[in-house]
Amino acid sequence: MRYALPFSSVRRESMEKVFFLLSEVVKPIIMEVGRTRFADGMQGDGYSTIHFADYVQRHGGMLLSVDADPGTEKLCRELFGVLELDGAPVVFVDVKPESFHVPEADLNLLYLDGPDCTEGMERQSAQWHLACMKFLEHKVVKGGLVLVDDCMNDLFPEGKGSLAIPYLVEREYEVLYKGYQWLLRKTKETQ
């Protein structure tokens, strides 16, 4: 499969698995919470917005890109122009999490990559990602995927997923990949 940009080394396997699984879905609906923030890639940014936009442009579907910083939308639109992704079916939602309106769409992939786990903010970031997961869980279809970024290792989830992943496992989500990112599949309907 061709990609607009190479994946960062810590995300390559998990992202390739995601796109392989999405290839089984006709016109997938993808929601990312936390979008591309840096143009130079020097900050460890995985370019998720670019990868997801490229995928839906080539295969159909839609990307709902949610972030509290409206400056990230401008950056992504500039990168879309450079990478010829201007026609990608992307809806940008610039909103603070506490005022977020859930779109009328069933999600085939929910990508959680919100506030970073910077020093002293690890617990707040983990709590934010758990709250976001609980808030959006009912929108993920049975068989849908949840990908959590910045979990750091394959033994147990740290970072952004340290609370959300145990919550999902307890709710019988199937773990498909463990590493820097963790990938899970929803196995049953939830309320």
Backbone as JSON, one array per atom type, in Angstrom:
{
  "sequence": "MRYALPFSSVRRESMEKVFFLLSEVVKPIIMEVGRTRFADGMQGDGYSTIHFADYVQRHGGMLLSVDADPGTEKLCRELFGVLELDGAPVVFVDVKPESFHVPEADLNLLYLDGPDCTEGMERQSAQWHLACMKFLEHKVVKGGLVLVDDCMNDLFPEGKGSLAIPYLVEREYEVLYKGYQWLLRKTKETQ",
  "N": [[0.84, -1.18, 0.0], [0.52, 2.23, -0.78], [1.66, 5.19, 0.82], [1.12, 8.6, 1.88], [3.14, 9.82, 3.34], [6.07, 8.51, 4.98], [5.66, 6.31, 7.8], [6.27, 7.12, 11.26], [8.92, 5.47, 12.98], [8.16, 4.18, 15.4], [5.48, 3.85, 15.09], [4.93, 2.44, 12.81], [4.27, -0.42, 12.42], [1.8, -0.67, 13.82], [0.16, 1.25, 12.53], [0.16, 0.29, 9.9], [-1.2, -2.09, 10.33], [-3.69, -1.07, 11.14], [-4.57, 0.19, 8.74], [-4.69, -2.01, 7.06], [-6.77, -3.48, 8.29], [-8.83, -1.59, 8.05], [-9.19, -1.69, 5.33], [-11.02, -3.64, 4.91], [-13.43, -2.5, 5.31], [-16.11, -0.77, 3.89], [-15.97, 2.49, 2.82], [-14.95, 3.78, 5.37], [-15.55, 5.46, 8.51], [-13.6, 7.62, 10.2], [-12.43, 8.88, 13.23], [-10.27, 11.15, 14.59], [-8.89, 12.22, 17.58], [-7.17, 14.82, 18.4], [-4.9, 16.22, 16.41], [-2.41, 16.41, 13.73], [0.36, 18.35, 14.68], [2.82, 19.52, 14.16], [4.89, 20.67, 11.57], [7.42, 19.9, 10.81], [8.07, 17.39, 11.75], [9.89, 16.96, 13.74], [9.18, 16.87, 16.36], [8.28, 14.42, 17.14], [5.84, 13.91, 16.12], [3.29, 11.99, 14.65], [1.95, 12.44, 12.25], [-0.76, 11.76, 11.9], [-3.16, 12.92, 10.93], [-2.56, 13.46, 8.27], [-2.03, 10.87, 7.27], [-4.54, 9.6, 7.69], [-6.25, 11.25, 6.18], [-5.17, 10.9, 3.62], [-5.76, 8.19, 3.3], [-8.65, 8.11, 3.3], [-9.11, 9.73, 1.1], [-8.17, 8.17, -1.01], [-9.56, 5.74, -0.72], [-12.17, 6.18, -0.04], [-14.78, 7.1, 2.31], [-14.64, 8.96, 5.42], [-12.97, 11.45, 7.32], [-13.08, 12.65, 10.54], [-11.71, 15.17, 12.17], [-10.63, 16.16, 15.19], [-9.77, 18.76, 17.4], [-8.6, 20.89, 20.02], [-7.12, 23.08, 19.44], [-7.28, 25.53, 17.16], [-5.27, 26.31, 15.44], [-4.01, 24.06, 14.51], [-5.61, 23.09, 12.48], [-5.16, 24.91, 10.38], [-2.45, 24.37, 9.85], [-2.66, 21.67, 9.02], [-4.23, 21.95, 6.71], [-2.44, 23.39, 5.11], [-0.42, 21.44, 4.81], [-1.93, 19.51, 3.46], [-2.25, 20.78, 0.99], [0.4, 20.8, 0.01], [0.83, 18.04, -0.2], [-1.05, 17.24, -2.0], [-3.65, 16.63, -1.07], [-5.94, 18.06, -0.98], [-8.56, 17.49, -1.78], [-9.49, 15.6, -0.03], [-11.96, 13.92, 1.95], [-12.49, 15.46, 4.63], [-13.52, 16.57, 7.78], [-13.05, 19.21, 9.8], [-13.06, 19.75, 13.23], [-12.98, 22.11, 15.52], [-12.68, 22.38, 18.79], [-13.18, 22.67, 22.29], [-12.8, 19.99, 24.57], [-14.82, 19.83, 26.59], [-17.04, 21.01, 25.45], [-17.75, 19.51, 23.33], [-19.56, 18.27, 20.6], [-21.05, 15.31, 19.73], [-20.68, 13.9, 16.61], [-23.09, 12.88, 14.12], [-22.39, 10.08, 13.31], [-21.34, 6.77, 12.78], [-18.54, 5.22, 14.05], [-15.76, 3.68, 12.55], [-13.15, 3.68, 13.17], [-11.62, 4.96, 15.99], [-9.31, 7.23, 16.95], [-7.19, 7.99, 19.49], [-5.41, 10.62, 20.54], [-4.9, 12.86, 22.18], [-4.24, 15.4, 24.61], [-0.81, 15.64, 25.51], [1.39, 13.56, 27.5], [3.11, 15.17, 29.23], [5.8, 15.95, 31.49], [4.71, 15.86, 34.79], [2.09, 16.06, 34.03], [1.03, 13.62, 33.49], [-1.01, 12.03, 34.76], [-3.32, 13.63, 34.39], [-3.5, 13.65, 31.6], [-3.93, 10.92, 31.06], [-6.4, 10.57, 32.38], [-7.97, 12.32, 30.88], [-7.99, 11.03, 28.36], [-9.29, 8.63, 29.04], [-11.82, 9.66, 29.8], [-12.6, 10.78, 27.36], [-12.75, 8.45, 25.8], [-14.84, 7.08, 27.09], [-16.89, 8.9, 26.6], [-17.18, 8.78, 23.83], [-17.49, 6.12, 23.2], [-19.94, 4.82, 22.58], [-20.3, 5.52, 19.96], [-18.58, 4.03, 18.45], [-18.66, 1.38, 16.23], [-19.73, -2.07, 16.52], [-17.1, -4.28, 16.13], [-15.54, -2.24, 15.35], [-12.56, -0.2, 15.53], [-10.19, 0.91, 18.0], [-7.57, 3.02, 18.43], [-4.86, 3.87, 20.35], [-2.55, 6.34, 21.0], [0.89, 6.88, 21.99], [1.48, 5.04, 24.14], [3.7, 3.79, 24.92], [4.89, 1.11, 25.42], [4.9, -2.55, 24.96], [4.21, -4.21, 27.04], [2.53, -3.33, 29.16], [0.02, -0.82, 29.2], [1.09, 2.52, 29.18], [1.35, 6.08, 29.66], [-0.84, 7.91, 27.55], [-2.76, 5.91, 27.32], [-2.96, 4.61, 29.75], [-5.14, 4.46, 31.5], [-7.41, 4.29, 29.85], [-7.08, 1.98, 28.25], [-7.06, -0.33, 30.06], [-9.74, -0.01, 30.86], [-11.1, -0.52, 28.43], [-10.3, -3.17, 27.91], [-11.45, -4.45, 30.08], [-14.06, -4.19, 29.29], [-14.25, -6.05, 27.36], [-12.97, -5.58, 24.9], [-10.99, -6.57, 22.18], [-7.54, -7.0, 22.17], [-5.46, -6.12, 19.62], [-2.98, -5.22, 18.88], [0.02, -4.36, 20.55], [2.17, -1.92, 21.67], [4.06, 1.0, 21.03], [1.82, 2.29, 20.21], [-1.46, 1.18, 21.02], [-3.8, -1.1, 19.77], [-7.18, -1.87, 19.57], [-10.17, -3.9, 19.26], [-13.63, -3.5, 19.13], [-15.84, -5.75, 20.56], [-18.47, -6.19, 21.25], [-21.77, -4.74, 21.42], [-22.3, -1.59, 23.01], [-23.75, 0.62, 25.44]],
  "CA": [[0.0, 0.0, 0.0], [1.25, 3.48, -0.85], [1.29, 6.16, 1.84], [1.51, 9.97, 1.55], [4.41, 10.03, 4.03], [6.44, 7.32, 5.75], [5.25, 6.32, 9.21], [7.37, 7.17, 12.23], [9.34, 4.09, 13.25], [7.44, 3.57, 16.52], [4.07, 3.68, 14.72], [4.83, 1.78, 11.5], [3.53, -1.68, 12.46], [0.41, -0.47, 14.25], [-0.58, 1.97, 11.5], [-0.04, -0.62, 8.77], [-2.27, -3.01, 10.74], [-4.94, -0.31, 11.09], [-5.0, 0.39, 7.36], [-5.07, -3.32, 6.54], [-8.1, -3.78, 8.82], [-9.79, -0.66, 7.46], [-9.44, -2.06, 3.94], [-12.17, -4.55, 4.91], [-14.61, -1.67, 5.57], [-16.48, 0.11, 2.79], [-16.09, 3.9, 3.22], [-14.88, 3.9, 6.83], [-15.6, 6.74, 9.2], [-12.48, 7.69, 11.13], [-12.35, 10.08, 14.05], [-9.05, 11.32, 15.37], [-8.99, 13.25, 18.61], [-5.8, 15.3, 18.47], [-4.4, 16.1, 15.04], [-1.02, 16.78, 13.45], [0.66, 19.65, 15.3], [4.12, 20.05, 13.76], [5.15, 20.47, 10.15], [8.76, 19.39, 10.53], [8.24, 16.02, 12.22], [10.97, 16.88, 14.72], [8.63, 16.77, 17.71], [7.75, 13.09, 17.34], [4.49, 13.87, 15.58], [3.1, 10.86, 13.74], [1.23, 12.84, 11.05], [-1.99, 10.98, 11.79], [-4.15, 13.59, 10.08], [-2.13, 13.27, 6.89], [-2.23, 9.46, 6.92], [-5.97, 9.29, 7.61], [-6.81, 11.99, 5.04], [-4.7, 10.19, 2.43], [-6.5, 6.93, 3.19], [-10.05, 8.32, 2.87], [-9.12, 10.28, -0.26], [-7.93, 7.09, -1.97], [-10.42, 4.57, -0.54], [-13.53, 6.57, 0.35], [-15.0, 7.26, 3.74], [-14.56, 10.32, 5.92], [-12.18, 11.7, 8.52], [-13.5, 13.71, 11.46], [-10.48, 15.54, 12.85], [-11.04, 16.98, 16.33], [-8.68, 19.3, 18.2], [-8.95, 22.12, 20.72], [-6.27, 24.16, 18.94], [-7.63, 25.81, 15.77], [-4.06, 26.48, 14.64], [-3.64, 22.79, 13.89], [-6.36, 22.97, 11.22], [-4.43, 25.68, 9.37], [-1.26, 23.6, 9.51], [-3.06, 20.49, 8.25], [-4.65, 22.39, 5.37], [-1.22, 23.7, 4.36], [0.21, 20.16, 4.45], [-2.79, 18.89, 2.44], [-1.91, 21.41, -0.28], [1.71, 20.31, -0.42], [0.77, 16.6, -0.48], [-2.16, 17.02, -2.92], [-4.76, 16.01, -0.35], [-6.98, 19.09, -0.85], [-9.88, 16.94, -2.01], [-9.81, 14.54, 0.93], [-13.18, 14.17, 2.71], [-12.11, 15.7, 6.02], [-14.27, 17.59, 8.51], [-12.29, 19.7, 10.95], [-13.88, 20.18, 14.35], [-12.13, 22.81, 16.48], [-13.55, 22.48, 19.95], [-12.7, 22.23, 23.59], [-13.47, 18.72, 24.88], [-16.02, 19.95, 27.42], [-18.18, 21.48, 24.66], [-17.73, 18.7, 22.13], [-20.81, 17.69, 20.15], [-20.78, 14.06, 19.04], [-21.27, 13.91, 15.26], [-24.01, 11.79, 13.77], [-21.65, 9.13, 12.48], [-20.84, 5.57, 13.45], [-17.1, 5.22, 13.83], [-15.04, 2.43, 12.3], [-11.88, 3.85, 13.87], [-11.44, 6.09, 16.89], [-7.89, 7.39, 17.24], [-7.05, 8.86, 20.65], [-4.08, 11.22, 20.6], [-5.15, 14.19, 22.7], [-3.18, 16.07, 25.38], [0.39, 14.84, 25.75], [1.78, 13.2, 28.87], [4.33, 15.87, 29.59], [6.17, 15.76, 32.89], [3.79, 16.46, 35.74], [0.71, 16.04, 33.49], [0.73, 12.25, 33.08], [-2.31, 11.58, 35.27], [-4.37, 14.41, 33.73], [-3.61, 13.16, 30.22], [-4.56, 9.59, 31.11], [-7.8, 10.77, 32.75], [-8.63, 12.94, 29.74], [-8.19, 10.0, 27.34], [-10.34, 7.74, 29.54], [-13.09, 10.38, 29.7], [-12.91, 10.87, 25.93], [-13.17, 7.12, 25.36], [-16.19, 6.82, 27.64], [-17.81, 9.82, 25.94], [-17.36, 8.42, 22.42], [-17.56, 4.67, 23.02], [-21.2, 4.4, 21.94], [-20.24, 5.83, 18.53], [-17.75, 3.02, 17.8], [-19.49, 0.24, 15.85], [-19.23, -3.4, 16.87], [-16.06, -4.61, 15.16], [-14.75, -1.03, 15.12], [-11.21, -0.16, 16.1], [-9.74, 2.03, 18.82], [-6.11, 3.11, 18.43], [-4.42, 4.85, 21.36], [-1.16, 6.7, 20.76], [1.79, 7.22, 23.1], [1.34, 4.1, 25.26], [5.11, 3.59, 25.24], [5.48, -0.23, 25.37], [4.0, -3.66, 24.67], [3.96, -5.02, 28.22], [1.33, -2.77, 29.78], [-0.13, 0.54, 28.67], [1.47, 3.68, 29.97], [1.02, 7.3, 28.95], [-2.23, 8.28, 27.26], [-3.65, 4.77, 27.43], [-2.81, 3.9, 31.02], [-6.47, 4.24, 32.09], [-8.4, 3.94, 28.82], [-6.92, 0.61, 27.76], [-7.67, -1.27, 31.01], [-11.2, 0.16, 30.77], [-11.56, -1.22, 27.23], [-10.08, -4.61, 28.1], [-12.5, -4.87, 31.02], [-15.32, -4.21, 28.53], [-14.09, -7.13, 26.39], [-12.35, -5.22, 23.63], [-9.9, -7.48, 21.83], [-6.27, -6.32, 21.9], [-4.91, -6.58, 18.35], [-1.58, -4.8, 18.77], [0.55, -3.68, 21.73], [3.47, -1.32, 21.43], [3.98, 2.43, 21.27], [0.37, 2.46, 20.09], [-2.25, -0.03, 21.27], [-4.95, -1.21, 18.88], [-8.2, -2.75, 20.12], [-11.38, -4.03, 18.46], [-14.86, -3.61, 19.93], [-16.4, -7.07, 20.3], [-19.9, -6.23, 21.52], [-22.45, -3.44, 21.48], [-22.32, -0.92, 24.31], [-24.73, 1.7, 25.56]],
  "C": [[0.89, 1.24, 0.0], [0.74, 4.44, 0.22], [1.82, 7.54, 1.46], [2.88, 10.31, 2.14], [4.79, 8.72, 4.71], [5.93, 7.45, 7.19], [6.47, 6.51, 10.09], [7.68, 5.73, 12.64], [8.55, 3.43, 14.37], [5.97, 3.31, 16.2], [3.88, 2.83, 13.46], [3.95, 0.51, 11.56], [2.06, -1.48, 12.81], [-0.41, 0.24, 13.18], [-0.8, 1.09, 10.27], [-1.15, -1.62, 9.09], [-3.63, -2.31, 10.68], [-5.44, -0.2, 9.65], [-5.35, -0.93, 6.68], [-6.48, -3.67, 7.01], [-9.17, -2.85, 8.25], [-10.1, -1.01, 6.02], [-10.61, -3.03, 3.81], [-13.49, -3.81, 5.09], [-14.87, -0.79, 4.35], [-16.71, 1.52, 3.35], [-16.08, 4.08, 4.74], [-14.99, 5.33, 7.32], [-14.53, 6.69, 10.29], [-12.61, 8.99, 11.93], [-11.01, 10.06, 14.77], [-9.3, 12.45, 16.35], [-7.56, 13.66, 18.93], [-5.16, 15.12, 17.1], [-2.94, 16.53, 14.93], [-0.76, 18.19, 13.94], [1.95, 20.28, 14.82], [4.39, 19.72, 12.3], [6.48, 19.78, 9.89], [9.01, 17.97, 11.01], [9.29, 15.87, 13.31], [10.46, 16.71, 16.15], [8.06, 15.38, 18.0], [6.33, 12.93, 16.84], [4.37, 12.74, 14.57], [2.36, 11.18, 12.46], [-0.06, 12.06, 10.84], [-2.99, 11.61, 10.84], [-3.83, 13.38, 8.61], [-2.4, 11.84, 6.45], [-3.72, 9.13, 6.76], [-6.62, 10.01, 6.42], [-6.41, 11.32, 3.72], [-5.51, 8.91, 2.22], [-7.92, 7.18, 2.67], [-10.13, 8.97, 1.49], [-8.98, 9.15, -1.29], [-8.96, 5.97, -1.9], [-11.87, 4.91, -0.2], [-13.65, 6.62, 1.86], [-14.88, 8.72, 4.12], [-13.68, 10.34, 7.16], [-12.79, 12.86, 9.28], [-12.28, 14.01, 12.33], [-10.78, 16.57, 13.93], [-9.8, 17.46, 17.09], [-9.14, 20.6, 18.84], [-8.16, 23.32, 20.22], [-6.59, 24.43, 17.47], [-6.42, 26.02, 14.86], [-3.63, 25.19, 13.94], [-4.4, 22.57, 12.59], [-5.62, 23.71, 10.1], [-3.19, 24.93, 8.91], [-1.62, 22.41, 8.63], [-3.49, 20.87, 6.84], [-3.44, 22.76, 4.5], [-0.52, 22.42, 3.91], [-0.61, 19.43, 3.39], [-2.45, 19.46, 1.07], [-0.6, 20.9, -0.84], [1.63, 18.86, -0.89], [-0.39, 16.23, -1.41], [-3.3, 16.23, -2.28], [-5.93, 16.98, -0.19], [-8.39, 18.54, -0.99], [-10.31, 15.87, -1.03], [-11.07, 14.91, 1.71], [-12.89, 14.26, 4.21], [-12.99, 16.79, 6.58], [-13.44, 17.95, 9.72], [-13.26, 20.2, 12.0], [-12.92, 20.79, 15.38], [-12.97, 23.1, 17.71], [-12.81, 22.07, 21.21], [-13.46, 20.96, 23.96], [-14.76, 18.87, 25.67], [-17.24, 20.45, 26.65], [-18.33, 20.68, 23.37], [-19.11, 18.11, 21.84], [-20.49, 16.43, 19.34], [-21.44, 14.09, 17.67], [-22.18, 12.72, 15.05], [-23.3, 10.85, 12.8], [-21.23, 7.96, 13.34], [-19.38, 5.41, 13.06], [-16.55, 3.82, 13.61], [-13.67, 2.47, 12.95], [-11.95, 5.11, 14.72], [-9.97, 6.12, 17.27], [-7.74, 8.42, 18.36], [-5.6, 9.34, 20.76], [-4.22, 12.67, 21.04], [-3.97, 14.74, 23.49], [-2.02, 15.14, 25.72], [0.63, 14.61, 27.24], [3.11, 13.87, 29.21], [4.58, 15.71, 31.09], [5.24, 16.56, 33.81], [2.34, 16.43, 35.29], [0.27, 14.63, 33.1], [-0.67, 11.8, 33.51], [-3.46, 12.33, 34.58], [-4.58, 13.94, 32.3], [-4.32, 11.82, 30.19], [-6.05, 9.71, 31.44], [-8.58, 11.38, 31.6], [-8.94, 11.9, 28.67], [-9.25, 8.99, 27.77], [-11.71, 8.42, 29.41], [-13.53, 10.49, 28.24], [-13.41, 9.53, 25.41], [-14.58, 6.82, 25.84], [-17.24, 7.67, 26.92], [-18.15, 9.36, 24.52], [-17.59, 6.92, 22.18], [-18.82, 4.22, 22.28], [-21.21, 4.68, 20.44], [-19.4, 4.81, 17.75], [-18.62, 1.8, 17.51], [-18.89, -1.06, 16.37], [-18.28, -3.84, 15.75], [-15.16, -3.43, 14.85], [-13.45, -1.06, 15.91], [-11.01, 1.08, 16.96], [-8.22, 1.95, 18.84], [-5.72, 4.22, 19.39], [-2.93, 5.09, 21.17], [-0.41, 6.91, 22.08], [1.57, 6.35, 24.35], [2.69, 3.54, 25.69], [5.65, 2.17, 25.11], [4.43, -1.31, 25.15], [3.7, -4.54, 25.88], [2.68, -4.61, 28.94], [1.23, -1.32, 29.32], [0.32, 1.59, 29.68], [0.92, 4.9, 29.24], [-0.47, 7.51, 28.77], [-3.21, 7.14, 27.48], [-3.65, 4.07, 28.77], [-4.13, 3.65, 31.75], [-7.48, 3.76, 31.06], [-8.28, 2.48, 28.38], [-7.42, -0.42, 28.77], [-9.2, -1.2, 31.01], [-11.75, -0.63, 29.58], [-11.4, -2.73, 27.36], [-11.14, -5.18, 29.03], [-13.85, -4.99, 30.31], [-15.22, -5.16, 27.33], [-13.7, -6.67, 24.99], [-11.18, -6.18, 23.41], [-8.63, -6.66, 21.52], [-5.67, -6.95, 20.65], [-3.43, -6.25, 18.19], [-1.2, -4.06, 20.05], [1.94, -3.17, 21.4], [3.41, 0.15, 21.8], [2.53, 2.89, 21.16], [-0.29, 1.12, 20.44], [-3.49, 0.03, 20.39], [-5.91, -2.25, 19.45], [-9.4, -2.77, 19.2], [-12.57, -4.23, 19.41], [-15.54, -4.92, 19.56], [-17.9, -7.18, 20.57], [-20.47, -4.83, 21.59], [-22.41, -2.9, 22.9], [-23.34, 0.19, 24.27], [-24.02, 3.02, 25.65]]
}
